[in-house]
Amino acid sequence: MPVLELVTSTGLGSLLGIRHALEPDHLAAVTTLVSRERSSIRAAMLGAYWGLGHTLALVVVGALLIVLRKEMPPALTEVFELGVALMLIALGVRAVLQAVRQGLDGPERLHRHGRVVHSHAGVPSHLHVGNWTLARRPLLIGAVHGLAGSGTLTALVLATLPTTASQLSYMALFGLGSTFGMAALSGLLGWPLARFGTHHLVARVVTLAVGCTSMVLGLAWGYAAFSRLM
């Protein structure tokens, strides 16, 4: 494959990956994660972790299908889409419960740090955990989305790109574009949340709205996937 054609196709892949990050199910899932953040940097990190999980699942499954020269069975694709729908519903329920449990200042939370026990009001603004614990949830959520999208993307690159190297490069840069797009978007979302999130009523309303939106989208997504599966 000519170098220019390879660069053009993979460059397009990265741009489409950025656009892919803005799809409704991705936005709903990540927004439920960042709605409690009070820092643009931490919100961007959560978006980047989502993107890394998405890219990992996309590339691993896509590479396997490319090597085998196979396409993912449609029924399995719909099963993964149902998984995305259930995940959106679960994230929405979690966000709604968090909003309901908060009072004007949020509930008192009693917890332990080694030998020290203390309490503070509201959903904790700080996490006493390691980096892996912070990254785990968005990584897993991103991986579920990557599984759901891997079949469609693989079918596209198998049909349009002639060599295995170009197909794998396209998928990798598509995933990296998604990572960049979601990290940037999450950072932008984190800015108003950091500014207005100190107002407990505003934070509560935002969390409730995000949770309800995620549940509605999950139900619609799941109904469509179930209908196609049947």
Backbone torsions as a table, in degrees:
resi	resn	phi	psi	omega
1	MET	NA	131.0	179.5
2	PRO	-57.5	147.0	-177.8
3	VAL	-59.8	-42.8	-178.8
4	LEU	-60.7	-41.4	-179.6
5	GLU	-67.1	-37.7	178.7
6	LEU	-64.9	-45.1	-179.8
7	VAL	-63.6	-41.8	-179.1
8	THR	-63.6	-45.7	-177.0
9	SER	-67.9	-41.7	-179.6
10	THR	-72.1	-34.1	175.2
11	GLY	-62.7	-41.1	175.9
12	LEU	-62.8	-37.6	178.4
13	GLY	-59.6	-42.3	-179.9
14	SER	-66.6	-39.0	178.9
15	LEU	-67.2	-41.0	177.4
16	LEU	-67.0	-31.7	176.5
17	GLY	-64.1	-40.0	176.8
18	ILE	-61.6	-45.1	178.3
19	ARG	-64.4	-36.7	-179.5
20	HIS	-60.5	-33.8	-179.7
21	ALA	-64.0	-19.4	-176.1
22	LEU	-93.0	8.3	179.1
23	GLU	-68.7	150.3	-170.0
24	PRO	-56.3	-42.5	-177.6
25	ASP	-66.6	-35.8	177.4
26	HIS	-66.6	-45.7	-179.7
27	LEU	-61.1	-43.3	-178.8
28	ALA	-62.7	-44.8	-177.9
29	ALA	-63.8	-47.3	-176.2
30	VAL	-71.9	-35.0	179.9
31	THR	-63.4	-35.3	176.6
32	THR	-64.2	-27.4	179.2
33	LEU	-78.3	-41.0	-173.5
34	VAL	-89.5	-6.5	-175.6
35	SER	-63.5	-21.5	179.7
36	ARG	-97.5	-4.3	-176.1
37	GLU	-78.5	146.8	178.9
38	ARG	-119.1	24.4	-179.2
39	SER	-146.6	130.9	177.4
40	SER	-63.4	-36.3	-178.3
41	ILE	-66.1	-45.6	179.3
42	ARG	-65.8	-38.5	177.9
43	ALA	-63.2	-42.5	177.7
44	ALA	-63.4	-37.2	177.3
45	MET	-62.5	-42.1	178.6
46	LEU	-63.0	-41.5	176.5
47	GLY	-62.7	-39.7	178.8
48	ALA	-66.5	-39.5	177.8
49	TYR	-63.5	-40.8	174.9
50	TRP	-57.5	-46.9	-178.3
51	GLY	-62.8	-38.2	179.1
52	LEU	-66.3	-42.2	176.6
53	GLY	-63.9	-41.3	178.0
54	HIS	-61.2	-46.3	-178.4
55	THR	-65.7	-41.9	-178.9
56	LEU	-60.3	-49.7	-180.0
57	ALA	-64.5	-41.3	-178.3
58	LEU	-62.3	-47.0	-175.7
59	VAL	-72.5	-41.7	-178.4
60	VAL	-64.0	-51.1	-179.3
61	VAL	-67.9	-43.0	179.9
62	GLY	-62.6	-41.6	179.0
63	ALA	-63.0	-40.3	178.4
64	LEU	-62.5	-44.3	179.6
65	LEU	-66.5	-37.3	179.6
66	ILE	-66.1	-45.2	179.8
67	VAL	-61.8	-39.8	179.8
68	LEU	-80.9	-9.8	-176.5
69	ARG	57.1	43.0	-179.2
70	LYS	-121.0	161.0	171.2
71	GLU	-111.1	150.1	-179.8
72	MET	-68.2	134.4	177.6
73	PRO	-57.0	135.6	-178.4
74	PRO	-55.3	-37.6	-179.3
75	ALA	-63.0	-39.3	179.5
76	LEU	-68.2	-36.8	176.1
77	THR	-59.4	-43.4	-179.9
78	GLU	-68.4	-33.5	175.4
79	VAL	-61.6	-43.3	176.9
80	PHE	-63.9	-38.1	177.6
81	GLU	-63.8	-38.2	175.4
82	LEU	-63.1	-37.1	176.3
83	GLY	-61.0	-40.9	176.6
84	VAL	-62.2	-43.5	-179.4
85	ALA	-61.7	-45.9	179.1
86	LEU	-62.9	-37.7	178.8
87	MET	-65.1	-42.0	178.2
88	LEU	-62.7	-40.6	178.4
89	ILE	-64.4	-44.7	-180.0
90	ALA	-62.7	-42.9	177.8
91	LEU	-64.1	-38.5	178.3
92	GLY	-65.6	-44.1	178.2
93	VAL	-61.2	-42.3	179.2
94	ARG	-60.8	-44.5	179.9
95	ALA	-65.3	-41.5	179.6
96	VAL	-63.8	-43.7	178.7
97	LEU	-61.7	-39.2	177.2
98	GLN	-62.2	-41.7	-179.7
99	ALA	-67.2	-41.6	-177.8
100	VAL	-65.7	-36.7	-176.4
101	ARG	-75.3	-14.0	-179.6
102	GLN	-84.3	133.3	170.1
103	GLY	-89.5	-155.3	177.8
104	LEU	-62.3	-36.0	177.9
105	ASP	-112.1	3.9	-178.1
106	GLY	85.0	164.7	-179.3
107	PRO	-72.6	152.7	172.9
108	GLU	-73.4	133.0	-179.0
109	ARG	-118.0	119.9	178.5
110	LEU	-103.4	123.2	179.2
111	HIS	-152.3	170.7	-170.1
112	ARG	-115.6	141.3	171.1
113	HIS	-124.0	92.8	-174.3
114	GLY	67.7	-117.2	179.4
115	ARG	-94.7	-3.6	-176.2
116	VAL	-97.6	129.6	176.2
117	VAL	-115.3	129.8	177.0
118	HIS	-149.1	169.5	179.7
119	SER	-132.2	155.2	173.4
120	HIS	-152.3	159.7	-174.2
121	ALA	-83.2	152.0	170.8
122	GLY	80.1	173.6	171.5
123	VAL	-62.8	128.2	-170.2
124	PRO	-60.0	134.7	178.1
125	SER	-85.7	-4.4	179.6
126	HIS	-131.3	150.0	-179.7
127	LEU	-116.1	127.3	179.8
128	HIS	-98.2	63.0	-174.7
129	VAL	-140.1	169.6	177.3
130	GLY	-84.6	173.5	-177.9
131	ASN	-61.0	-35.1	-178.6
132	TRP	-64.0	-40.5	179.2
133	THR	-63.5	-39.7	177.6
134	LEU	-63.1	-39.2	-173.6
135	ALA	-83.9	-22.3	-167.8
136	ARG	-60.2	-48.8	-175.4
137	ARG	-63.4	-51.7	178.6
138	PRO	-64.2	-31.8	175.9
139	LEU	-61.4	-46.0	-178.9
140	LEU	-67.8	-40.2	178.3
141	ILE	-63.8	-43.2	177.2
142	GLY	-62.5	-38.4	179.7
143	ALA	-63.4	-39.9	177.7
144	VAL	-62.0	-43.5	177.1
145	HIS	-64.2	-37.7	179.0
146	GLY	-63.7	-40.8	177.3
147	LEU	-61.3	-42.3	-178.1
148	ALA	-65.9	-31.2	-176.9
149	GLY	-96.0	-8.0	-173.1
150	SER	-67.1	-36.1	-178.4
151	GLY	-65.1	-46.3	-179.3
152	THR	-64.6	-43.9	-178.8
153	LEU	-66.6	-40.1	178.8
154	THR	-62.7	-43.0	178.1
155	ALA	-60.1	-37.3	179.6
156	LEU	-65.6	-49.3	-175.5
157	VAL	-71.4	-32.1	176.9
158	LEU	-64.7	-33.5	-176.5
159	ALA	-83.0	-23.8	-171.0
160	THR	-114.4	-24.3	-176.6
161	LEU	-111.9	135.4	-169.0
162	PRO	-83.8	-25.4	-173.1
163	THR	-116.4	154.5	178.5
164	THR	-61.7	-40.1	-179.3
165	ALA	-61.7	-44.5	-179.4
166	SER	-68.0	-36.3	179.3
167	GLN	-65.9	-45.2	178.9
168	LEU	-66.7	-39.6	179.0
169	SER	-63.1	-43.1	179.7
170	TYR	-60.2	-46.3	-177.9
171	MET	-64.4	-42.1	-179.0
172	ALA	-63.9	-44.7	-178.9
173	LEU	-72.7	-29.9	172.5
174	PHE	-60.3	-46.0	178.8
175	GLY	-65.0	-41.1	179.1
176	LEU	-66.4	-36.7	174.9
177	GLY	-62.2	-40.4	176.5
178	SER	-62.2	-41.1	179.6
179	THR	-62.2	-47.8	179.4
180	PHE	-61.6	-45.8	-178.5
181	GLY	-61.8	-43.1	-178.4
182	MET	-71.7	-37.3	177.5
183	ALA	-62.7	-44.2	179.6
184	ALA	-64.3	-44.6	-179.5
185	LEU	-64.7	-43.0	-179.8
186	SER	-63.6	-38.9	176.4
187	GLY	-62.1	-40.5	177.7
188	LEU	-66.0	-39.2	176.5
189	LEU	-65.5	-34.1	-177.9
190	GLY	-66.9	-26.2	-177.2
191	TRP	-65.1	-54.2	177.9
192	PRO	-66.5	-32.0	177.7
193	LEU	-64.1	-39.9	178.2
194	ALA	-66.4	-33.8	-176.9
195	ARG	-76.9	-42.6	-174.7
196	PHE	-103.0	-10.2	-175.4
197	GLY	-68.4	-16.8	177.0
198	THR	-70.5	-17.4	173.6
199	HIS	-85.0	110.9	-170.4
200	HIS	-61.8	-36.6	-179.8
201	LEU	-65.9	-43.0	178.5
202	VAL	-61.7	-46.1	179.9
203	ALA	-60.7	-39.3	-179.9
204	ARG	-66.4	-44.0	179.9
205	VAL	-64.4	-42.5	179.3
206	VAL	-62.1	-45.9	-179.9
207	THR	-61.8	-42.5	179.4
208	LEU	-64.1	-44.6	-179.1
209	ALA	-64.9	-42.2	179.1
210	VAL	-63.8	-42.8	179.8
211	GLY	-62.9	-44.6	179.7
212	CYS	-63.9	-41.7	178.4
213	THR	-61.2	-43.1	179.8
214	SER	-63.4	-41.2	179.6
215	MET	-65.9	-44.2	-179.9
216	VAL	-62.3	-44.9	179.6
217	LEU	-64.9	-39.8	178.6
218	GLY	-62.5	-41.8	178.5
219	LEU	-64.4	-43.6	179.3
220	ALA	-65.5	-43.3	179.8
221	TRP	-62.9	-43.9	-179.0
222	GLY	-66.8	-39.4	178.8
223	TYR	-62.2	-43.8	179.9
224	ALA	-63.8	-44.3	-179.1
225	ALA	-66.2	-40.7	-179.9
226	PHE	-65.3	-39.6	178.9
227	SER	-62.5	-42.5	179.1
228	ARG	-67.7	-35.6	-178.9
229	LEU	-68.1	-33.6	-179.3
230	MET	-81.3	NA	NA
